[in-house]
Amino acid sequence: MAKGKDARVRVILECTSCIQNGVNKESPGISRYITQKNRHNRPSRLDLRKFCRYCHKHTIHGEIKK
């Protein structure tokens, strides 16, 4: 039988340095990644170091609300 809530959920990661600097005319947008996490193993928000194509460097990408 299937459980009511699935353990794996889809999350969106967004660049934290783009948000702090604000989106200006030079940068076309904010870097975002879509990934999955296990809700039972990691109930807190996810923070990963990923490449931001707008900042042109590796930055911290944090989980946002859908």
Beta strands, then each sheet from edge to edge (+ up, - down):
strand 1: 8-15
strand 2: 32-38
strand 3: 47-52
strand 4: 57-64
sheet 1: 2+ 1- 4+ 3-
end
